């Protein structure tokens, strides 16, 4: 027997996860007419959005020169993120609801339609959750979540109905949120940087670092077919045959995936592609970061010069 909240108990041997607790409280904490929705970080986790951690160094890398260090760091601290993880946030959509339970916060919904959740629960719209969590999530994490919303076909745990959001649908939902709300302003700012298809938070961060250093925007998950095999390059500049691939932990843990990756890179390089493979340390280390950024810049500059030379030669050949 486990205590869910004051007056509410759960018969279960294994401890409840934070997400399970949030879903159960949504159903049983208040009367049904309150129309509660699961929100907060636990609601975002149900969609498997990459809320991740709070990486202070990223804010320094992505900040503009005129911003002070205090402005760069904002309130996106590990302590505030940890506090949000330990709090169940619910939104009421019908009759006003409130709670004095420890670790439970209930607020009024902005009215976006909820989603079907596990165990008969209801979950708030992801944009409403992101706008409310924008005070604890760093801006690039919000953009990574938006990239995922635009790029992924979701199935909520405990349900069978797939969910997919188009850019037009999300734009329409954004327009229904209160425009002057601080969280909505931050969400709209992150929305301007959202792109698809993008299938990992690390790809989002790599792209934002590239943009911050004023390099041309790459194509995302660019399709290439070589020797009868089709590959998707994380970030690519097809005209310069230059690409960046991000390798996460799975490439180091899974031997078969590592071998396949080496073969894939060999085929791409034999076909004339210059592929730079990055890990998390290449993003974090200033020296390593400048090395791969400089390499991309050289490749793009070389390709641009070759294109200009080709145009000049073509013009010269057609002179009377």
C-alpha positions as MATLAB code, in Angstrom:
seq = 'XXXXXXXXXXXXXXXXXXXXXXXXXXXXXXXXXXXXXXXXXXXXXXXXXXXXXXXXXXXXXXXXXXXXXXXXXXXXXXXXXXXXXXXXXXXXXXXXXXXXXXXXXXXXXXXXXXXXXXXXXXXXXXXXXXXXXXXXXXXXXXXXXXXXXXXXXXXXXXXXXXXXXXXXXXXXXXXXXXXXXXXXXXXXXXXXXXXXXXXXXXXXXXXXXXXXXXXXXXXXXXXXXXXXXXXXXXXXXXXXXXXXXXXXXXXXXXXXXXXXXXXXXXXXXXXXXXXXXXXXXXXXXXXXXXXXXXXXXXXXXXXXXXXXXXXXXXXXXXXX';
ca = [
       0.000    0.000    0.000;
       1.411    3.377   -1.042;
       0.206    6.867   -0.206;
      -0.699    8.758   -3.374;
      -1.866   11.913   -1.586;
      -3.731   12.838    1.573;
      -6.670   10.422    1.711;
      -5.622    8.552   -1.445;
      -3.802    5.212   -1.405;
      -2.571    2.824   -4.098;
      -2.303   -0.942   -3.734;
       0.952   -1.803   -5.474;
       4.258   -3.484   -4.579;
       6.568   -1.395   -6.761;
       6.999    2.335   -6.053;
       5.039    4.637   -8.341;
       7.005    6.646  -10.862;
       6.466   10.405  -10.935;
       4.600   10.086  -14.237;
       2.313    7.360  -12.849;
       1.576    9.475   -9.783;
       0.662   12.455  -11.971;
      -1.717   10.360  -14.103;
      -3.444    8.861  -11.051;
      -3.811   12.224   -9.312;
      -5.374   13.659  -12.463;
      -8.146   11.080  -12.210;
      -8.714   10.938   -8.468;
      -7.592   14.158   -6.755;
     -10.624   16.349   -7.545;
     -14.199   15.901   -8.693;
     -14.666   14.940  -12.373;
     -16.281   18.293  -13.208;
     -12.914   19.992  -12.628;
     -11.744   18.396  -15.879;
      -8.140   18.064  -14.721;
      -5.276   17.532  -17.181;
      -1.761   16.255  -16.497;
       0.720   19.031  -17.242;
       4.276   20.000  -16.292;
       7.417   18.017  -17.025;
       5.644   14.721  -16.375;
       3.097   15.465  -19.082;
       5.906   16.279  -21.522;
       7.642   13.027  -20.560;
       4.516   11.072  -21.502;
       5.103   12.315  -25.055;
       8.795   11.424  -24.689;
       9.812   14.979  -25.510;
      13.517   15.721  -24.846;
      13.144   17.941  -21.775;
      16.545   16.641  -20.607;
      18.687   18.548  -18.146;
      19.965   22.068  -17.630;
      23.332   22.568  -19.361;
      24.680   25.995  -18.359;
      27.476   25.938  -20.962;
      24.959   25.756  -23.813;
      23.475   29.137  -22.918;
      26.932   30.721  -23.120;
      27.581   29.137  -26.526;
      24.249   30.201  -28.022;
      24.052   33.665  -26.454;
      24.555   36.791  -28.530;
      27.598   38.957  -27.655;
      25.530   41.844  -26.239;
      23.932   39.616  -23.587;
      25.357   39.701  -20.072;
      26.183   36.460  -18.304;
      23.143   36.896  -16.068;
      20.870   37.305  -19.087;
      22.386   34.215  -20.671;
      21.797   32.008  -17.654;
      18.333   33.361  -16.863;
      16.448   31.105  -14.488;
      17.272   27.855  -16.273;
      19.071   26.270  -13.334;
      19.401   22.652  -12.315;
      17.682   23.391   -8.991;
      14.544   24.860  -10.605;
      14.381   21.947  -13.050;
      14.759   19.472  -10.184;
      11.959   21.200   -8.267;
       9.691   20.907  -11.311;
      10.419   17.172  -11.524;
       9.273   16.757   -7.914;
       6.019   18.645   -8.465;
       2.850   17.256  -10.046;
       1.252   19.997  -12.146;
      -2.403   19.707  -13.105;
      -4.642   22.087  -15.054;
      -8.365   22.541  -14.512;
     -10.595   23.038  -17.546;
     -14.095   22.972  -16.008;
     -14.909   23.953  -12.436;
     -12.148   25.759  -10.595;
      -9.991   23.360   -8.575;
      -7.284   23.803   -5.985;
      -5.173   21.618   -3.724;
      -3.136   22.033   -0.569;
      -1.385   18.715   -1.105;
       2.399   18.830   -0.852;
       4.079   18.611   -4.241;
       0.884   19.286   -6.206;
       0.116   22.461   -8.140;
      -3.183   23.155   -9.916;
      -3.616   26.041  -12.375;
      -6.202   27.125  -14.935;
      -5.840   25.777  -18.465;
      -5.605   28.162  -21.404;
      -8.164   26.003  -23.182;
      -6.155   24.018  -25.723;
      -7.649   20.536  -26.249;
      -6.240   17.766  -24.078;
      -4.943   14.389  -25.226;
      -5.796   10.837  -24.227;
      -3.275    9.585  -21.667;
      -2.473    6.282  -19.942;
      -4.939    4.556  -17.579;
      -7.825    6.708  -18.767;
      -6.084    9.960  -17.865;
      -6.098   13.206  -19.837;
      -2.936   15.129  -20.717;
      -2.637   18.828  -21.553;
      -1.735   19.994  -25.052;
       2.071   19.908  -25.469;
       2.280   23.605  -26.425;
       0.443   24.606  -23.263;
       2.800   22.461  -21.197;
       5.859   23.925  -22.937;
       4.668   27.489  -22.393;
       4.255   26.796  -18.668;
       7.597   25.020  -18.392;
       9.536   27.671  -20.325;
      10.635   29.232  -17.029;
      12.585   26.099  -16.093;
      13.552   24.714  -19.519;
      16.447   26.365  -21.320;
      15.476   27.909  -24.697;
      17.324   25.339  -26.783;
      15.509   22.512  -24.959;
      12.172   24.112  -25.848;
      13.286   24.268  -29.491;
      14.339   20.599  -29.314;
      10.870   19.693  -28.001;
       9.249   21.682  -30.819;
      11.490   19.957  -33.383;
      10.330   16.617  -31.976;
       6.664   17.662  -32.120;
       7.071   18.587  -35.790;
       9.038   15.463  -36.723;
       7.668   12.545  -34.715;
       4.629   10.294  -34.806;
       3.768    9.732  -31.148;
       1.918    6.968  -29.357;
       1.139    7.875  -25.756;
       2.046    5.067  -23.293;
      -1.008    2.975  -22.482;
      -2.846    4.096  -25.637;
      -2.948    2.916  -29.239;
      -3.947    6.076  -31.101;
      -1.012    7.712  -32.939;
      -0.512   11.462  -32.632;
       1.115   13.679  -35.222;
       1.305   17.467  -35.303;
       1.745   19.527  -38.454;
       3.301   22.976  -38.500;
      -0.063   24.517  -39.407;
      -1.780   22.768  -36.486;
       0.835   23.953  -34.021;
       0.712   27.489  -35.432;
      -3.055   27.522  -34.921;
      -2.672   26.282  -31.335;
       0.011   28.892  -30.629;
      -2.376   31.612  -31.762;
      -4.891   30.463  -29.130;
      -2.466   31.018  -26.238;
      -2.418   34.420  -24.461;
       0.175   36.391  -26.475;
       1.383   38.564  -23.593;
       2.054   35.674  -21.196;
       5.761   35.383  -20.381;
       5.845   31.668  -21.124;
       4.087   32.114  -24.461;
       6.551   34.835  -25.486;
       9.447   32.461  -24.760;
       7.686   29.642  -26.576;
       7.175   31.792  -29.687;
      10.835   32.787  -29.623;
      11.829   29.104  -29.605;
       9.243   28.360  -32.296;
      11.079   30.627  -34.732;
      14.062   28.258  -34.487;
      12.060   25.012  -34.825;
      12.721   22.844  -37.892;
      11.861   19.394  -39.202;
      12.644   16.610  -39.752;
      14.844   16.449  -36.671;
      14.998   13.295  -34.592;
      17.213   14.089  -31.628;
      17.917   16.926  -29.218;
      21.625   16.727  -30.063;
      20.818   17.393  -33.738;
      18.834   20.453  -32.657;
      21.723   21.736  -30.559;
      24.251   21.123  -33.351;
      22.067   23.066  -35.786;
      21.641   25.968  -33.346;
      25.411   26.147  -32.772;
      25.946   26.241  -36.548;
      23.380   29.042  -36.899;
      24.937   30.980  -34.011;
      28.262   30.991  -35.898;
      26.565   32.438  -39.006;
      27.058   29.409  -41.238;
      24.425   28.610  -43.893;
      21.481   26.592  -42.614;
      21.867   22.879  -43.421;
      19.300   20.461  -44.808;
      18.033   18.129  -42.097;
      18.135   14.350  -42.485;
      19.076   14.723  -46.136;
      18.442   11.534  -48.130;
      21.346   10.039  -50.087;
      21.363    6.755  -52.036;
      24.740    5.090  -52.615;
      25.391    1.560  -53.891;
      21.711    0.730  -53.572;
      21.539    1.831  -49.945;
      19.635    4.874  -48.710;
      21.059    6.977  -45.887;
      19.831   10.025  -44.016;
      22.493   12.573  -43.113;
      21.728   14.458  -39.890;
      22.784   17.855  -41.250;
      23.982   18.374  -44.809;
      24.967   20.960  -47.389;
      24.352   18.919  -50.561;
      25.866   21.492  -52.925;
      29.166   21.269  -51.048;
      28.842   17.506  -50.405;
      29.474   18.270  -46.750;
      27.637   16.686  -43.829;
      27.633   16.452  -40.049;
      26.596   13.305  -38.217;
      25.963   13.202  -34.465;
      26.775    9.900  -32.750;
      25.197    9.306  -29.356;
      25.951    6.682  -26.739;
      24.242    3.881  -28.646;
      26.981    3.990  -31.301;
      29.557    3.250  -28.602;
      27.528    0.552  -26.822;
      26.188   -1.424  -29.783;
      28.970   -3.170  -31.715;
      26.743   -4.022  -34.690;
      25.600   -0.416  -35.013;
      29.197    0.797  -34.784;
      30.263   -1.561  -37.593;
      27.358   -0.505  -39.793;
      28.164    3.148  -39.115;
      31.793    2.684  -40.202;
      30.684    1.008  -43.440;
      28.154    3.752  -44.097;
      30.782    6.473  -43.595;
      33.148    4.638  -45.936;
      30.517    4.556  -48.691;
      29.690    8.234  -48.222;
      33.331    9.322  -48.321;
      34.032    7.182  -51.381;
      31.119    8.977  -53.057;
      32.777   12.329  -52.406;
      31.045   13.381  -49.205;
      33.049   15.074  -46.453;
      31.365   13.774  -43.293;
      32.257   15.112  -39.843;
      31.194   12.833  -36.989;
      30.468   14.559  -33.681;
      29.931   13.446  -30.099;
      28.713   15.437  -27.099;
      32.274   16.457  -26.220;
      32.678   18.020  -29.679;
      29.735   20.280  -28.882;
      30.857   21.127  -25.361;
      34.628   21.639  -25.733;
      35.436   25.138  -27.109;
      38.570   23.929  -28.916;
      36.905   20.888  -30.455;
      33.827   22.916  -31.348;
      35.856   25.501  -33.271;
      37.730   22.714  -35.091;
      34.633   21.205  -36.699;
      32.983   24.581  -37.293;
      36.121   25.772  -39.101;
      36.163   22.614  -41.193;
      32.567   23.166  -42.308;
      33.322   26.791  -43.115;
      36.352   25.813  -45.239;
      34.338   23.226  -47.164;
      31.489   25.632  -47.846;
      33.889   28.404  -48.880;
      35.754   26.041  -51.208;
      32.477   24.931  -52.777;
      31.376   28.552  -53.206;
      34.661   29.492  -54.915;
      34.379   26.488  -57.239;
      30.835   27.493  -58.156;
      31.908   31.078  -58.881;
      34.817   29.847  -61.015;
      32.456   27.571  -62.941;
      30.099   30.483  -63.624;
      32.969   32.679  -64.816;
      34.303   29.929  -67.090;
      30.851   29.343  -68.541;
      30.438   33.064  -69.216;
      33.872   33.282  -70.852;
      33.146   30.372  -73.181;
      30.013   32.125  -74.421;
      31.710   35.444  -75.196;
      31.304   36.539  -78.874;
];
